[in-house]
Amino acid sequence: MVDKREASVERIILFSDCVLAIAITLLILPLTEIHPAEGATLADVVVENRAALGAFALSFAVIANYWTIHHDLFRPLRRHNARIVLLNMFWLAAIVFLPFPTALIEDGIDGGFAALYIGTLLAVSVLNLLIGNYLANHPELTDGDATAESRRHVVASAFSVGAILVALIISLFSPSIGLFGLLLLFPAQLIA
């Protein structure tokens, strides 16, 4: 039988899943505004809208990855308190904000748009780090076996934060290289 505390944790997780589903769905809205010119082929439409399609694919993959991380962080959660709810709400706010800089980088990455996009990813990753650290230091909120797993999340999140911070710094000087700097996340995760 599920007690009231476990049921309330399930509500937090379900709410979070719904918010992520909405955020990932919002990414498609700019693509619905694409209207092919008369006589245009599919290849013409793809080439003409490659930035929008690329931004959609990138952010879809990013949000899907963050959902996976969130799922792993919250799987052992059995109880909650105001602090974990607050950290989760800030995390959700950063995720919901992500479609905005995604729409901006569709039109170009200069003018600070790449930095805003990468900065948003940095905010989400820092919040992942804070949530993982909080759960690692509050085993009473988890099923008890999660402390080691939470610490692994902290290490992985710290490497991600470092990689995204480097990409952000690079993007301030060279926006296109900054976005490619996000590729540093792959070796960062391998090292973690």
C-alpha positions as CSV (number, residue, x, y, z in Angstrom):
1,M,0.0,0.0,0.0
2,V,1.3,3.4,-0.9
3,D,1.3,5.9,1.9
4,K,0.4,9.6,1.5
5,R,4.0,10.7,1.3
6,E,4.8,8.3,-1.5
7,A,1.7,9.4,-3.3
8,S,2.7,13.0,-3.0
9,V,6.2,12.2,-4.4
10,E,4.5,10.5,-7.4
11,R,2.5,13.7,-8.0
12,I,5.7,15.7,-8.1
13,I,7.3,13.3,-10.5
14,L,4.1,13.2,-12.7
15,F,3.9,17.0,-12.7
16,S,7.5,17.2,-13.7
17,D,7.0,14.7,-16.5
18,C,4.0,16.7,-17.8
19,V,5.9,20.0,-17.7
20,L,8.8,18.4,-19.7
21,A,6.3,16.9,-22.2
22,I,4.8,20.4,-22.7
23,A,8.3,22.0,-23.1
24,I,9.4,19.4,-25.6
25,T,6.1,19.9,-27.5
26,L,6.5,23.7,-27.7
27,L,9.7,23.1,-29.7
28,I,7.6,22.1,-32.7
29,L,5.6,25.3,-32.8
30,P,8.0,27.4,-34.9
31,L,8.2,24.6,-37.4
32,T,4.4,24.7,-38.0
33,E,5.0,28.2,-39.4
34,I,7.0,26.8,-42.3
35,H,5.1,27.3,-45.6
36,P,6.9,25.9,-48.7
37,A,7.0,28.1,-51.7
38,E,5.0,27.0,-54.6
39,G,6.8,24.2,-56.5
40,A,9.3,23.7,-53.6
41,T,10.5,20.2,-53.0
42,L,11.1,18.6,-49.6
43,A,14.8,19.1,-50.1
44,D,14.2,22.8,-50.8
45,V,12.2,23.1,-47.6
46,V,14.8,21.3,-45.5
47,V,17.7,23.3,-46.9
48,E,15.8,26.6,-46.5
49,N,14.8,25.7,-42.9
50,R,17.9,23.8,-41.8
51,A,18.6,26.2,-38.9
52,A,15.1,25.8,-37.5
53,L,15.2,22.0,-38.0
54,G,18.6,21.8,-36.4
55,A,17.5,23.9,-33.4
56,F,14.5,21.7,-32.9
57,A,16.6,18.5,-33.1
58,L,19.2,19.9,-30.7
59,S,16.7,21.1,-28.1
60,F,14.6,17.9,-28.4
61,A,17.6,15.8,-27.7
62,V,18.7,18.1,-24.8
63,I,15.3,18.1,-23.1
64,A,15.0,14.3,-23.6
65,N,18.4,13.9,-22.0
66,Y,17.5,16.2,-19.1
67,W,14.3,14.2,-18.6
68,T,16.4,11.0,-18.3
69,I,18.7,12.6,-15.7
70,H,15.6,13.9,-13.8
71,H,14.1,10.4,-13.9
72,D,17.3,8.9,-12.5
73,L,17.6,11.5,-9.8
74,F,14.0,11.2,-8.6
75,R,13.6,7.4,-9.0
76,P,14.8,6.7,-5.4
77,L,12.9,9.6,-3.9
78,R,10.4,8.4,-1.3
79,R,9.6,11.6,0.6
80,H,10.0,15.2,-0.2
81,N,10.4,18.5,1.6
82,A,10.1,22.1,0.7
83,R,13.7,22.4,-0.5
84,I,13.5,19.6,-3.0
85,V,10.2,20.9,-4.3
86,L,11.7,24.4,-4.7
87,L,14.8,23.1,-6.5
88,N,12.6,21.0,-8.8
89,M,10.4,24.0,-9.6
90,F,13.5,26.1,-10.5
91,W,14.7,23.2,-12.7
92,L,11.3,23.0,-14.4
93,A,11.3,26.8,-15.0
94,A,14.7,26.6,-16.7
95,I,13.4,23.7,-18.9
96,V,10.2,25.5,-19.8
97,F,12.3,28.6,-20.7
98,L,14.5,26.5,-23.2
99,P,12.1,26.8,-26.2
100,F,12.6,30.6,-26.1
101,P,16.4,30.6,-26.8
102,T,15.8,27.7,-29.1
103,A,13.5,29.9,-31.2
104,L,16.1,32.7,-31.1
105,I,19.0,30.5,-32.4
106,E,16.8,29.4,-35.3
107,D,17.2,33.0,-36.7
108,G,20.9,33.2,-35.9
109,I,23.4,32.7,-33.1
110,D,24.9,36.2,-33.0
111,G,23.8,38.9,-30.7
112,G,24.0,36.8,-27.6
113,F,21.5,34.2,-28.7
114,A,23.9,31.3,-28.5
115,A,25.1,32.5,-25.1
116,L,21.5,32.7,-23.9
117,Y,20.9,29.2,-25.1
118,I,24.0,27.8,-23.5
119,G,23.4,29.8,-20.4
120,T,20.0,28.2,-20.1
121,L,21.6,24.8,-20.4
122,L,24.1,25.8,-17.7
123,A,21.2,26.8,-15.4
124,V,19.5,23.4,-15.9
125,S,22.8,21.6,-15.3
126,V,23.6,23.6,-12.1
127,L,20.1,22.8,-10.8
128,N,20.8,19.1,-11.6
129,L,23.9,19.4,-9.6
130,L,22.1,21.0,-6.7
131,I,19.3,18.4,-6.7
132,G,21.8,15.5,-6.8
133,N,23.9,17.0,-4.0
134,Y,20.8,17.7,-1.9
135,L,19.6,14.1,-2.3
136,A,23.1,12.7,-1.6
137,N,23.2,14.7,1.7
138,H,19.6,13.8,2.7
139,P,19.3,10.1,2.4
140,E,16.1,10.2,4.6
141,L,14.3,11.4,1.5
142,T,15.3,8.4,-0.6
143,D,14.9,4.6,-0.4
144,G,18.3,4.5,1.5
145,D,20.3,2.9,-1.3
146,A,20.4,6.0,-3.4
147,T,23.3,7.9,-1.7
148,A,26.0,6.4,-3.9
149,E,23.9,6.9,-7.0
150,S,23.2,10.5,-6.0
151,R,26.9,11.1,-5.6
152,R,27.5,9.7,-9.1
153,H,24.9,12.2,-10.4
154,V,26.8,15.0,-8.6
155,V,30.1,14.0,-10.2
156,A,28.5,13.7,-13.7
157,S,26.6,17.0,-13.2
158,A,29.8,18.7,-12.1
159,F,31.6,17.6,-15.3
160,S,28.6,18.7,-17.4
161,V,28.5,22.1,-15.7
162,G,32.2,22.5,-16.4
163,A,31.8,21.6,-20.1
164,I,28.8,23.9,-20.5
165,L,30.6,26.7,-18.7
166,V,33.5,26.4,-21.2
167,A,31.1,26.4,-24.1
168,L,29.4,29.5,-22.6
169,I,32.7,31.4,-22.3
170,I,33.6,30.4,-25.9
171,S,30.2,31.5,-27.2
172,L,30.7,35.0,-25.7
173,F,33.6,35.4,-28.1
174,S,32.6,33.2,-31.0
175,P,28.9,32.1,-31.0
176,S,29.2,29.4,-33.6
177,I,32.2,27.8,-31.9
178,G,30.4,28.1,-28.6
179,L,27.5,25.9,-29.8
180,F,30.0,23.4,-31.1
181,G,31.6,23.6,-27.6
182,L,28.6,21.8,-26.3
183,L,30.2,18.7,-27.9
184,L,32.5,18.8,-24.8
185,L,29.6,17.2,-23.0
186,F,30.4,13.9,-24.6
187,P,34.0,13.5,-23.2
188,A,32.8,15.1,-19.9
189,Q,30.3,12.4,-19.4
190,L,32.8,9.7,-20.4
191,I,35.2,11.0,-17.8
192,A,32.5,11.3,-15.2
